[in-house]
Amino acid sequence: PSNFPSELPKSTSLLNYRHGLFLAPMVRIGALPTRLLSLEYGADLVWGPEIIDRALMGSERIVDPQTQAVHFMKDGKSVFSTHPVERPYVIFQLGCATPAWAYEAVKLVTQNDDVAGVDLNCGCPKNFSTTGGMGAGLLPRPDLLCDILRAMRRAAPPHVAVTCKLRLLPTEEATKALIRQICRTGAVDAITIHCRTKEMRPREPALLNRISEVVDTVCEETGGKMPVCHNGDSWSWKEAQQIMKDGKVTSSMLARGPEKNPSCFREGDMACVVDEIVPKWLKYAVMLDNQSGNTKYCLNTLDWNSSSGGRRGTDGALTRQEILKVKEGVARAKTNEEMCAVDRYKGRIDVGRC
Ligand code: FNR
């Protein structure tokens, strides 16, 4: 709106974007149980799934008196759920193409201090995003993109960070020009760069050698004050260390790694999905009343053979056939409680002790 004061408020956020491994924003997958599990296994910050401004606007904030979970409810459904335990680490990601709506949405989600940061999605290449001018649809409109970031900075309390997640543009020159313009808004605390262009598919290797375009430009513009976070093809703690070393960055954001096994954030071996990750996931799902359709979707996407050994060992590990049977049992169940009652888990998931 034209009545905005001309001076942009300064961020006082102390969030550490400079160091660590972060859970990437993922539609549906980035639900509250995924975020809590990722934190449990060592993620330093966790992004929620992209929420479109229109979906959030008009929602009502409700606190569950039993669990203290916070739900932004609309038409009887939770649009976004969070819990005070993740408050210092959770970033709300916004899908948006209009500064005034960004302002309203950020006001709404930060009104009760439920999130540590708000992030603008400038990378989603899917049609539903780009046709509305959102996601990667913002990349060719840098003036609009920067206006949205300014609106977010104005709407958020000073201690709440404002960030954006971008893709590379086709040329180095274009990427640098965009990064320069974003830095000059003074609105953002950090930038995440997904090292693929809008046209690239997820199976194509990330262009890790191009991260320096962003790192060097941000360094020149901010005197090294603003952190740059890497994203793209780091699947585990170990891979992230190598990528950060090569790319001269100190933070990395992981998506498909934790989608398959959220213990990828820890330094040692990955945890067994069938016997450790799924029971923990279900425990959070029951405790926080996660929507059962979402629970099923997330559990189905996990790599159930991960760290199981895939053959019967002295530790009683299941065979692949047996794992498949457990997975199918979970897929047939209708509620979170029924999923906890499949043979392998019956009596083992004690939500009372959460
Ligand atoms: C994504 N990605 C994504 N990005 C984003 O900014 N907002 C979002 O809501 C989503 N949703 C989403 C869902 C799923 C299931 C996947 C796999 C990915 C993109 C994601 O954050 C990341 O940029 C890419 O997946 C690249 O990182 P990885 O997978 O190579 O670690």
Boltz pocket constraint, residues with backbone or C-beta under 6 A from the ligand:
constraints:
  - pocket:
      binder: B
      contacts: [[A, 24], [A, 25], [A, 26], [A, 27], [A, 29], [A, 48], [A, 49], [A, 50], [A, 93], [A, 121], [A, 122], [A, 123], [A, 124], [A, 165], [A, 194], [A, 202], [A, 231], [A, 232], [A, 233], [A, 234], [A, 235], [A, 253], [A, 254], [A, 255], [A, 256], [A, 257], [A, 259]]
      max_distance: 6.0
